[in-house]
Each structure stands twice: as structure tokens, then as C-alpha cells.
Amino acid sequence: MSFSPSTSAPATMASERPILCSLAGQKALVTGANSGIGRAIALALGAAGAAVVVNYLDDEARAEAVVAAIRDGGGIAYAQRADVSQEAEVQAMFRRMIGELGTIDILINNAGLQRDAAFHEMTLAAWNTVIGVNLTGQFLCAREAIREFRRRGVVPAISRAAGKIICISSVHQLIPWAGHANYAASKGGLMLMMQSLAQEVAPARIRVNSIAPGAIRTPINTAAWQTAEAHEALMTLVPYKRIGEPEDIARAAVWLASDEADYVVGTTLFVDGGMNRRLCPDRRFPHRRADRPQRLARLAVLAALRFRRLLCRPARRCRERPLADRAGGAQPARQPALCRRHAHSRD
């Protein structure tokens, strides 16, 4: 039996509010777009005026339903089957898109999956499948998109950027996840791939960013929110006290793809109700959270030692006159004069 408490959804559902950003005249590809987050992003891009290629691997009927919804709203769309972990299929998908739509302006790298297991029981096939889709698949699609972006360059009448890539990552690019090592590794790798790629292609006016969803109401994580008990446990991790909807991610994606976000490059936008701040408050060194009190104590000791050295610096830099000089007498040979205030050697 499903559970949908009033606190788990906003008063006005995201899908009922209009899309304000315009992507008119742009061509977008959304991978894994026949369900969940990918479906919501494809629909939102279509509502914003983009022509959309709806990529899928299984369940063609659901992909065609997304295409029909975009067309019913006056948009342009078609469905394209391709396994993003296979180079030849990715290249064929881009050839068809460029042949039919002329180019690509927006790539939403969304396709992803899980194959969960305890680490000592995880098979190589499970590891390779997750890395192949979640990480290698994003590499293959991004590479083909960048080739087209660089060939075409900026078209000012369409967008201020030559192209936009949005990688759908996860809060688990930062937060460890026991029992899901392959998934967490794929998202952690994706984080640095995105940042490195953004740095590399920014001079060509290509913008690369990520969205890191938290707990979102999708089929992949139904067990996390379907019952009252599961929902209550989940909300202990989400400061905002509601589960996210696919439309929350879709709206963020439309904004990142629009010229409203033209100066946003190499950034991960966390759409998670604050989950990453609750579970990983120190983003720079998430693995060091447990020893934070010890680190602070060490820093305090080092600061105290530094302060003491500043107070008791060598007498040659001290403005106080040595005791022998104050007395007006000559200093004895081989006897160091002492700073009268700190009693350390002047020599």
C-alpha cells in the first residue's frame, strides 16, 4: 500500500506550474528519458520550447508516451533506442539526431542504474554494468555532443553558449553508501569527470554542470518512501521534510540549460532538501568528519604555539633595550645580553 503524506509534496505540484525559461529553437537529447527523472526533464524541455530526443533502452511504449505528451503540447520529439554504454549505438543515435534536427544544443546525461550487493558478494558483471552505464555512458554521450558543439560554435540567435551538458549525478557523489559501492563509485567518478570536462571546454563556450538529486519519488527507490515507516526514516535525513519530485529536478535542468544560467560552469547543483548538508557537512573533507574534534584541538595547540613565538620573538627584533645597555655599562665578553622583558638572548 502506498503512502503519500501531505508533507511529502508541495502545496502546488511542480508539474502544474508553468515553465518560465525559454529554450525555443534548441535541440535536446535526454538519455534514459522514458521514466522517472529523465521523463520529467524531457517533458519540461519540451514545454520550454526545445525539440527533444527521448532516449530509452527498454519499454518502448513508455518512451513513445513521452513523445506523444511533448507533441500534444505543440513540441517536436521522437524516441531513440540506444544503450549508452555501447559506443557504436551512441554514435548512431547522434548521427540520426544531427541528420533529422540539424544539431544538438543540450545534452542531459541522465541514464543510470543500480546493481546493489554487499562488496564481498558483488560480481564483476554487476560492477561493470553500473560503471558502464553511469560513468562510461556519460563519457560517450558527452564526447559526441562536444564534437558537434565545437564544429558548430556559438549561434547567438539560439543561445549564448555553443552547447550545454548537464550530468545527472547523485548526493552519493559525496556521501558514502554501504552496499552500493559500484553506484557510489560511478557518481564520485562522474563528479570529477564533469569538473575536469567543464574546465577543458569552457574556453569554447561550452557549459558543463551537474545536478545531484537526493531522495526523489521515482520507481528506482520506491522502497524508501512507499510505507509510513520508510517515509518517516527517510525524513530524518532530509531537513526540508518532504520527498523530492521528478519535476524538482526537471525545473533545475531547464534553468541550467537556459541562458539564465550562462555564467554557471563546472558546478553541481544539489536538489536534495538539504540532505547533503545533513550527512556531509564538510564537503571538502567528508571523510574527516568523525575526527573533527581532534582536528580542532590540534589546530588550537598549533595556534597557541604560534602566538607564543610571536610574543617571544628573538631579542634582535625586540624594541626593548637589553639590561646591560640600561645600566650604561659595557657588555662582558662572551656574555649574551638579555632582553629585559622576555629574558632571551640578544645575540
URKA-V408694 format. One line per field, one symbol per residue. ss: DSSP state (h for helix, s for strand, l for the rest). burial: + if it has 24 or more other C-alpha atoms within 12 Angstrom, else -. Layout:
ss->???
burial->???
This chain:
ss->lllllhhhlllllhhhllllllllllsssslllllhhhhhhhhhhhhlllsssssslllhhhhhhhhhhhhhllllssssslllllhhhhhhhhhhhhhhhllllsssslllllllllhhhllhhhhhhhhhhhhhhhhhhhhhhhhhhhhhllllllllllssssssllhhhlllllllhhhhhhhhhhhhhhhhhhhhhhhhlssssssssllsllhhhhhhlllhhhhhhhhllllllllslhhhhhhhhhhhhlhhhllllllsssslllhhhhhllllllhhhhhhhhhhhhhhhhhhhhhhhhhhlllhhhllllshhhhhllllllllllsslllllsll
burial->-------++---------+-+++++++++++++++++++++++++++++++++++++----++++++++++---+++++++++++----++-++--++--+-++++++++++++++----------++++++++++++++++++++++++--++---++++++++++++++++++----++++++++++++++++-++--++-+++++++++++++++-----+++----+--++-++-++++++++++++++++++++-++-+++++++++++++--+-----------------------------------+------++-------------+++--+---+-
